[in-house]
Amino acid sequence: MITGEVELSPLTLDPTGTLRRDSPRPWYLRQPGYDDAFDWHTIYYDIFRATDGAVVLLGPSLRTLTPIVQSATQIAFDVPRSAVAIRTLNRNAQIWLPSTLSTVVFNGLGVQTRIAVQPNCCAWFRGKRVIFVLSRNNDLQWIRDWAAFYVRKHGCNAVLFYDNASSRYAGGDIHRALSGIAGLDTVVVVAWPYKFGPSGGQEQQWDSDFCQYGALEHARHRFLGFADACLHADIDELVTTHDRSSVFDRVLNNRTGYICYGGEWVENVRAEPPDAQRRHAQFRYRLPRSPTPVRPKWAIVPACCPPKSQWRVHDVAGMRSDRLASKGVLTQHFRAINTNWKFERWRPEELTPSHILDAELAWWLDGLND
């Protein structure tokens, strides 16, 4: 089964009005461009049905908007105020309501908006081994190579793809890029058009980038609740294991249903001419010591997640990784597979005596460009 794009039911403040979210960062710590990058106006990314029938309203941290949003939500769903309890997470807020309503009208937020409650889609991924990602403007060939790697080397059979307002192509182009990969039977593309949010700035104060945190929890509750196992990996990240086992097998056959692991950088050295198209399999060299660390990533069995845990970018809060199952798992982080969206990461390198050809990585990449 290959499914199409899905609809969201967002709630957004009037950008021309005076009502907006306050920033968690004081003005003197905001880097240039902070105000343009910050999401001042999104209340809910989506309103949808949970697997237990409740309605989930999921969005960025509400902060000083909390009382007015609680009041508007209470009126829209016609429930007691005690039912509108906001679950405040890291850069994310959720309300879970017992309601059978399929459409609601919001007032009192500067706009009057009729919104449909979207269906739960966890049945689409029931029993699947899923890779999922938030991506913007990554090359379609990179996306296809990324998915093909996990299908061939790890037994993945489903992709959940959040497209963060790409300007180079449409969601249908992503579907076409992924079509025809033998063994991949479920592909879902979610248009996620929200502001990614500001970086940490000079002080590395990460508090304002709501978008990816929202996508992770949205994926968990609307799509992946019945999946066998899920792997969170960016397009420039290919996971390997020291014994060549499947990372899905590792997470399914351990004590906790959760593994978290570090990684290594793959450097920008390749045999092809510099003007050749960059692809993962062309890069197999690393340095003896990486100048910067690779942040952890993770894989999980959704059924093992406690209700109060949170899927985050580099870990799952409220869960303990199985150390034995995580040992020997590495994220191979490719410097070359990047659009330079954050900084100029892609620079061709000349092969030097310091570069080490990774023969094991070469095995994992073998056949990927076929």
C-alpha positions in Angstrom: 0.0 0.0 0.0 1.4 3.4 -0.9 -0.9 6.2 0.5 -1.1 9.8 -0.5 -0.6 13.0 1.4 -2.7 13.6 4.5 -4.6 16.7 5.7 -3.9 18.7 8.8 -6.3 20.8 10.9 -4.1 23.7 12.2 -5.3 26.7 14.3 -3.3 29.9 13.7 -3.7 33.4 15.1 -4.3 36.3 12.8 -0.7 37.5 11.9 -2.0 41.0 11.5 -3.5 41.1 15.0 -2.0 42.0 18.3 -2.4 38.5 19.9 0.7 36.3 19.7 3.0 33.9 21.5 5.6 35.4 23.8 9.2 34.4 23.2 11.0 32.2 25.7 14.3 34.0 25.0 15.1 37.5 26.3 15.8 40.0 23.6 19.5 40.4 24.5 20.1 36.6 23.6 18.3 36.7 20.3 20.6 36.5 17.3 19.9 38.4 14.1 16.9 36.9 12.3 15.4 35.5 15.4 12.1 37.4 15.2 11.6 36.3 11.6 12.3 32.7 12.3 10.2 32.4 15.5 6.7 31.0 15.3 4.6 33.7 16.9 1.2 32.6 15.7 0.6 28.8 15.4 -1.6 27.5 18.2 -2.2 23.9 17.0 -0.3 22.1 14.3 -3.1 19.6 14.0 -6.3 18.5 15.7 -6.9 14.7 15.3 -8.3 11.6 16.8 -6.2 9.4 19.1 -6.2 5.6 18.9 -8.4 5.6 22.0 -11.0 8.0 20.5 -9.9 11.1 22.3 -9.2 14.3 20.4 -5.6 15.5 20.4 -4.8 19.2 20.0 -1.0 19.4 19.4 1.1 22.5 18.9 4.1 24.5 20.1 4.5 25.6 23.7 1.6 28.0 24.5 3.4 30.1 27.2 1.3 33.2 28.0 -1.3 32.1 25.5 -2.3 29.3 27.8 -5.4 30.8 29.5 -7.0 32.2 26.4 -6.4 29.0 24.4 -7.8 26.9 27.2 -10.9 29.1 27.3 -11.4 29.0 23.5 -10.9 25.2 23.4 -13.3 24.6 26.2 -16.0 26.6 24.4 -15.3 25.0 21.0 -15.7 21.5 22.4 -18.3 22.3 25.0 -16.5 20.5 27.8 -15.9 21.4 31.5 -12.8 23.5 32.0 -11.2 20.7 34.0 -11.2 18.6 30.8 -8.9 21.1 29.1 -5.7 20.1 30.8 -2.6 21.2 28.9 0.3 18.8 28.9 3.4 20.9 28.7 6.4 19.2 27.2 9.8 20.3 25.8 8.9 22.8 23.1 5.5 21.2 22.7 2.0 21.4 24.2 -0.9 19.0 23.9 -4.5 18.8 25.0 -6.3 15.4 25.1 -10.1 15.7 25.2 -12.9 13.1 25.5 -15.1 14.2 22.6 -17.1 12.7 19.7 -17.3 15.9 17.8 -16.1 15.8 14.2 -16.1 19.6 13.6 -15.6 22.5 16.0 -15.7 26.3 15.8 -13.0 28.4 17.6 -13.8 31.9 18.7 -12.0 34.4 20.9 -8.5 34.1 19.4 -8.9 37.0 17.0 -10.4 34.8 14.3 -13.4 32.6 13.9 -12.4 29.2 12.5 -14.3 26.0 11.7 -12.0 23.1 12.0 -12.5 19.4 11.3 -11.1 16.8 13.6 -8.8 14.7 11.4 -8.8 10.8 11.6 -6.2 8.7 13.3 -3.9 6.9 10.8 -2.0 4.5 13.0 -3.7 1.6 11.2 -1.7 2.4 8.1 1.5 1.5 9.9 0.3 -1.4 11.9 3.0 -4.1 12.1 5.5 -2.0 10.0 9.1 -1.2 10.4 9.2 2.5 9.8 11.8 5.2 9.2 10.5 8.7 9.7 12.0 12.2 9.1 11.4 15.9 9.0 13.1 17.3 5.8 13.3 20.5 3.8 14.6 20.7 0.2 16.8 17.7 0.4 17.6 16.3 -3.1 15.1 13.7 -4.3 17.9 11.3 -5.2 19.2 11.6 -1.6 15.8 10.8 -0.3 15.5 7.8 -2.5 19.0 6.5 -1.5 18.2 7.1 2.2 15.0 5.0 2.0 16.6 2.3 -0.2 19.4 1.9 2.3 17.1 1.2 5.2 14.9 -1.2 3.2 17.9 -3.2 1.9 20.1 -3.2 5.0 17.6 -3.1 7.9 14.3 -4.5 6.5 12.4 -1.3 6.7 9.1 -1.5 4.8 7.4 1.9 5.5 8.3 5.6 5.4 6.7 8.5 7.2 8.0 11.7 5.6 7.3 15.2 7.0 8.0 17.8 4.4 8.9 21.1 6.0 7.7 23.6 3.3 10.1 22.5 0.6 10.3 25.0 -2.3 12.1 22.7 -4.8 9.3 20.2 -5.3 5.9 19.1 -4.1 4.8 16.1 -2.0 3.9 14.1 -5.0 7.5 14.4 -6.2 8.6 12.8 -2.9 6.1 9.9 -3.5 7.5 9.4 -7.0 11.1 9.4 -5.7 10.2 6.6 -3.3 8.1 4.6 -5.6 9.5 1.4 -7.0 11.8 0.6 -4.1 11.4 -3.2 -3.7 10.2 -4.0 -0.2 8.8 -0.6 0.6 5.0 -0.9 0.7 3.8 2.1 2.7 4.8 5.8 2.1 3.0 8.7 3.7 4.0 12.3 3.1 2.8 14.9 5.5 3.0 18.6 4.4 4.4 20.3 7.6 4.5 24.0 6.5 5.4 25.5 9.9 8.4 27.7 10.8 11.3 25.5 11.9 12.3 28.1 14.5 15.5 29.9 15.5 18.7 28.1 16.4 20.3 28.3 19.8 22.4 31.4 18.9 25.8 32.2 20.4 24.7 31.0 23.8 23.4 27.7 22.4 20.1 28.3 24.1 17.8 25.8 22.4 14.3 26.9 23.4 12.5 28.3 20.3 12.7 25.6 17.6 9.2 24.1 18.1 8.6 22.6 14.7 10.6 19.3 14.8 9.5 18.6 18.3 5.9 18.9 17.2 6.4 16.7 14.2 7.9 13.9 16.4 5.0 13.8 18.8 2.5 14.1 15.9 4.1 11.1 14.2 3.9 9.1 17.4 0.3 9.8 18.1 -1.4 10.1 14.7 0.6 7.6 12.7 3.0 5.3 14.5 1.2 4.0 17.6 0.7 0.5 16.1 4.0 0.2 14.2 6.3 -2.7 15.2 9.4 -0.4 15.4 10.4 3.1 14.3 13.7 4.6 13.5 14.3 8.4 13.6 17.0 9.4 11.1 17.7 12.4 9.0 18.4 12.2 5.2 22.1 12.6 5.8 22.2 9.8 8.4 22.6 6.1 7.7 22.6 3.8 10.7 25.1 0.8 10.8 25.7 -2.0 13.3 29.1 -3.6 14.1 27.7 -7.1 13.5 25.6 -6.1 10.4 22.4 -6.8 12.1 19.1 -4.9 11.6 18.6 -2.0 13.9 14.9 -2.9 13.9 15.7 -6.4 15.2 17.9 -4.9 17.9 15.2 -2.6 19.2 12.5 -5.3 19.0 14.6 -7.9 20.9 15.7 -6.0 23.9 14.5 -5.2 27.5 13.2 -1.7 27.0 12.1 -1.4 23.4 14.3 1.7 23.0 17.9 2.2 21.9 19.8 5.4 21.7 23.3 5.7 20.0 25.9 8.1 18.9 27.7 8.4 15.5 30.6 9.4 13.4 31.1 11.9 10.6 31.8 10.8 7.1 34.0 13.3 5.4 33.7 15.1 2.0 36.3 13.0 0.1 35.2 11.0 -3.0 36.7 9.5 -6.1 34.2 11.1 -8.5 34.9 14.5 -10.2 33.8 17.4 -8.0 30.9 18.3 -10.4 29.4 14.8 -10.2 26.1 14.6 -8.3 26.7 14.0 -4.6 25.3 10.7 -3.2 25.8 8.9 0.1 27.7 5.9 -1.5 30.4 8.1 -2.9 31.7 9.0 0.6 33.6 6.4 2.6 36.4 8.3 4.4 36.6 9.6 7.9 39.2 11.3 10.0 40.9 9.7 13.1 39.2 12.2 15.3 36.1 14.2 14.5 36.4 17.9 15.3 32.7 18.0 16.4 30.6 15.2 18.0 27.6 13.6 16.3 24.5 14.0 18.5 22.6 10.8 19.4 19.6 9.3 17.5 17.3 6.5 18.4 14.9 3.7 17.5 11.9 2.6 19.4 9.0 0.2 19.8 6.0 2.5 20.2 4.1 -0.1 22.3 6.8 0.2 25.0 6.5 4.0 25.4 5.0 5.2 28.7 2.2 7.7 28.1 4.2 10.5 29.7 7.3 10.0 27.7 8.2 12.4 24.9 9.8 11.7 21.5 12.5 14.3 21.1 15.2 15.0 18.5 18.1 13.3 20.2 16.4 11.1 22.8 13.1 9.9 24.2 12.4 11.5 27.5 11.1 9.1 30.2 12.7 6.0 28.7 16.0 4.2 29.4 18.0 3.0 26.4 19.1 -0.7 26.4 22.9 -0.3 26.6 23.7 -3.8 25.4 21.4 -3.5 22.3 22.7 0.0 21.6 26.4 -1.1 21.6 27.9 -1.1 18.2 25.1 0.9 16.6 26.3 4.1 14.8 24.8 6.9 12.9 27.0 7.6 9.9 26.6 11.3 9.4 27.4 12.4 5.9 28.8 16.0 5.7 28.2 16.0 1.9 24.5 15.2 2.0 23.4 18.7 3.0 21.9 21.8 1.5 24.0 24.2 3.7 20.8 25.3 5.3 22.4 26.0 8.7 26.0 26.7 7.8 28.4 25.9 4.9 28.9 22.3 5.6 29.4 21.0 2.1 32.9 21.7 0.9 34.8 19.3 -1.4 38.0 17.9 0.3 41.2 16.6 -1.2 42.2 13.1 -0.1 45.1 13.4 2.4 47.1 10.9 4.4 44.9 11.8 7.4 41.8 10.4 5.7 40.9 6.7 6.5 39.0 4.6 4.2 36.3 2.8 6.2 36.0 -0.7 4.7 33.0 -1.6 6.9 31.1 1.5 5.8 32.0 0.5 2.2 30.2 -2.8 2.8 27.1 -1.0 4.1 27.1 1.3 1.1 27.7 -1.3 -1.5 25.1 -1.4 -4.3 23.3 1.7 -3.0 23.9 3.6 -6.3 22.6 0.8 -8.5 
